[in-house]
Amino acid sequence: MVTGYSIRVAEAIQSASDTLLGVRLGRTCLELDVPVTEVAKRLGVTRPTVYSWFTGKSVPTDPDLRHKVEQYVEALAGGKR
């Protein structure tokens, strides 16, 4: 199943509301085993920020960052990393 995420993180992602952009990002990354470090670097944020988005504890609120996250989710879902 999951190789790059702890069971605790994987369960937190799966139990969070998939209506949130960060949770959708988390589920996509979990499915594709995209490292949190890669996500953080790509989006210009910290790893704790990414984990917070993944679990629904916070959301990207800056419009430009939200757009960047949306594009990244679409690219990952389309098979482009």
DOZA-509690 format. One record per residue: residue in one letter; x, y, z of N, C-alpha, C, CB in turn. Coordinates in steps of 0.001 Angstrom, whole numbers, plus 524288, in hexadecimal, padded with zeros to 5 digits. Each point is the difference from the previous one (the first is absolute). Glycine has a CB too. Layout:
AXYZXYZXYZXYZ/...
This chain:
M8033C7FB56800007FCC4804AA8000080365804E5800007F8EE7FB1C804B9/V80775807827FF98802D0804F0800618058F7FEFE801C87F7AA804CA801FE/T80C1E7FD5B7FB468056A7FF378019480277804DF80258800B27F95C7F90F/G7FDB680B43805428028F804C0801BE7FD3F802EF80457803638008D7F73C/Y7F82A7FDA380A7D7FCFE802B1804067FF1A7FC57804997FBA3805A47F934/S804767FC8A80B747FEDC7FCCE804977FA3A7FE857FFF6807388046D8052B/I7F78A7F7847FD957FA8C7FE4C8005F7FCB58045680267802D37F692800E0/R7FF4380C128030B7FD28804338029E7FE9E804577FC2E8049B7FDDC80858/V7FF20803C57F47A7FF07804297FC2C7FC2C7FE207FBD480902803AB8019C/A7F7C17F78E7FC837FC7A7FDE47FC037FA687FFC280205807667FAC87FC41/E7F7E080387808907FABE7FFC5802447FDAA8056C800B0802777F7C480490/A800C680C087FCFD7FE2180562800AC7FE37802457FAC78061B80134807A2/I7FCC77FDB47F4417FE90801E57FACC7FAD97FD7D7FE4E8098D801507FDAA/Q7F5FB7F9A2803257FB507FD337FE4E7FB258019680310805B27F8987FD75/S7FB02809018076D7FB6D8014B8032F7FE72805C37FF9C8029D7F8DC8060A/A800A180A5F7F78B7FED2805937FF707FC0D800D77FB96809048025180358/S7F47A802247FCB97FBFC8014D7FC178026B800EF7FAA57FA7E803EB8070F/D803C67F90E7F5248022C8008F7FAB37FDCC804BB7FD16801237F6587FFC3/T7FBC080CD2802EB7FE37804DA7FD8E8043D80433800447F6BB7FDC380264/L80D3E8014F800D180438803CA8009A804547FEFC7FC077FDE3800D38098B/L80407803537F424804117FFA07FC02804D67FD2F8020A7FCA88083F7FC08/G805147F91D808A0804B27FD93802317FF5C7FA32800E9802148086880425/V7F9437F5FB7FD577FEFA7FA6E800CE800077FD2E7FAC17FAAD801FB80817/R8031B8006B7F3ED800377FDA57FABD805B07FF737FE407F72D803EB7FDB9/L80BF18001680365805967FFB07FECF802727FB7C802FE80059809B57FE5C/G7FE607F5E5806A48022C7FBD1803387FE907FAA07FE047FFA1805F580785/R7FB807F9527F70E7FE4F7FAE27FE0B802AA7FE9D7FAE07F76D8014E80467/T80941802987F84A802B77FF167FB0E805AE7FE8C801067FA01806527FB6E/C808847FC8D80810805797FEE280142800927FAB8802A0801AD80989800E2/L7FAAA7F52580273800087FAEF802A27FF847FB9D7FBFA7FC008040D80815/E800517FC907F45B7FF157FC0C7FBF2804C97FF407FC8C7F6888024780017/L80C02802147FE908047A7FFC87FC718053C7FFB2802D77FABB805057F9A2/D805107FB1080B99804AD7FFDE8034F803BC8047E7FEC87FF187F64E8008E/V7FEB680E5E7FED58031D804AE7FF15801ED801F7805517FAD28025D7F7B9/P80A3F7FE2A8090980215801AD8050D7FE388057E80192807AD7FA517FE4D/V7F7518065C806B17FE6C80518802178042F804127FECE7FAD77FB9B8072A/T80A09802DF7F925804478039C7FEDB7FF99802167FA73805AF7FB3A8065A/E7F8F1801627F5F57FF61801A27FA8E7FB82803E37FF6E8038D7F7587FD0E/V7F81B80791805A47FB6D8036F7FFCA8016280556802377F9F97F844800D0/A80882807C6803BC8016C804E18028F803A7803427FC937FEEB7FBA0808B3/K804E9801D37F514803C2802C17FCA37FD448022D7FB308073B7FA258032A/R7F586802BD7FA727FD3B801937FB3E7FC65804B3800F08006D7F6B67FCF3/L7FD1E80964807B37FC398042380128802538047E8032C7F9187F93E7FFBD/G80BCA8064E801DE8029B8043A802D17FE0F800C48059180148804347F781/V7FD4E7F76980B0B7FE348003280569803177FC07803327F6EA802E07FD2C/T808127FCFB807E8802C27FC54803607FD447FAB480024803328078280560/R7FFAA7F4867FC487FDB67FACF8009C7FB8A8000A803F4808A37FC0B7FDB9/P7F7F48069C806D07FB978002D803A67FB128026B7FD9E80678800A180736/T7FA3A8033E7F56E7FB838025E7FD577FD4F7FBF97FC9680466808C48001B/V7FE9D7F4427FD057FDC77FBFE7FC947FD0B7FBF38033480748801667F98B/Y7FB157FCC280AB67FD567FC2D803637FAE7802448021C808B07FC148027D/S7F762808DA7FED97FB51802938020A7FBB1800307FBDB805A18056180606/W7FBD47FBB17F5267FC327FFF27FBB77FDE87FA807FF2880492807957FBC3/F7FF0D7F497804117FE8E7FA927FEF77FBDB7FE10803CA808EF7FE727FC84/T7F76F8032C808607FC787FDFE8040C7FB568038C800FA8079E7FBB380410/G7F809808957F90C7FB968038A8007780046803B78049A7FAE77F93E7FBC4/K8099980710806CC800978038D804768006E805A97FE478045B7F8DB804EC/S7FD62807F67F64F80033805407FDBE7FF447FF807FA22806038035480734/V7F94E801157F63E7FF42800177FA5580345804647FDB27F6DC7FC4F800DC/P80ACC803127FA46802B8804517FD727FC14804637FF018068E7F9CC7FBC7/T7FA6D80AC8806797FC438044A7FF838019B804207FC047FDA67FE6B80932/D807628021E7F5D9801CC803C67FC277FE147FE4A7FA9F807FE8023D8057A/P7F55B801337F7A27FDD37FE7A7FAEB804107FDE17FC2C7F93C806BA80166/D80B537FBAC7FE71804107FE227FC6B801E77FA9580190802B5809417FE4F/L7FDF37F5E1806BC801B87FAE6801E17FBC57FBE77FF1D805AD8045F806B3/R7F5737FD0C7FA477FBA97FC5E7FEF68000D7FE407FA507FAA58045380703/H8061D7FF6F7F5848002A7FEC87FA67804897FC4D7FECE7FBFA808C37FDEF/K808767F847804648049F7FCC37FF397FEFC7FA65801F4805C980806800E6/V7F7A97F785803997FEAF7FAD6802227FC2B7FD337FC638017D803508092E/E7FA907FF757F5027FC2D7FDAA7FC6D802AF7FDE67FB1A7F91C8062380361/Q80A727FCF67FA76802D67FE4D7FB4F803597FB30801208001B809447FCCA/Y8024F7F6A0807CF803567FBA1801727FCBB7FB0E800A1806498062780472/V7F53A7FA3A7FE0A7FC847FB838009A7FE717FDF17FA9E7FCA18038F8089C/E801E87FFF07F3E87FE807FE647FAB6804827FD617FD2D7F996807517FFAD/A80B1D7FADF800D6804957FDB67FD6A801277FA9480228803A9808F97FE85/L7FC0E7F6748069B800FC7FADA802577FBDD7FC177FE4B804438044B807B6/A7F6E27FD557F8647FBB97FC857FE8E8006A7FE5F7FA447FA4F80448806C3/G807EF7FF2C7F615800B97FED97FA7A804D77FCBD7FEEF7FB768083E7FE06/G8074D7F65480613804A27FCAF7FF608050F802E87FF257FA257F9857FC73/K805BF80BB48042E804BA803217FF3B8022280191805487FCC1803577F753/R807E27FB28809CB8028980163804E880469803687FEB67FD677F7D380465/
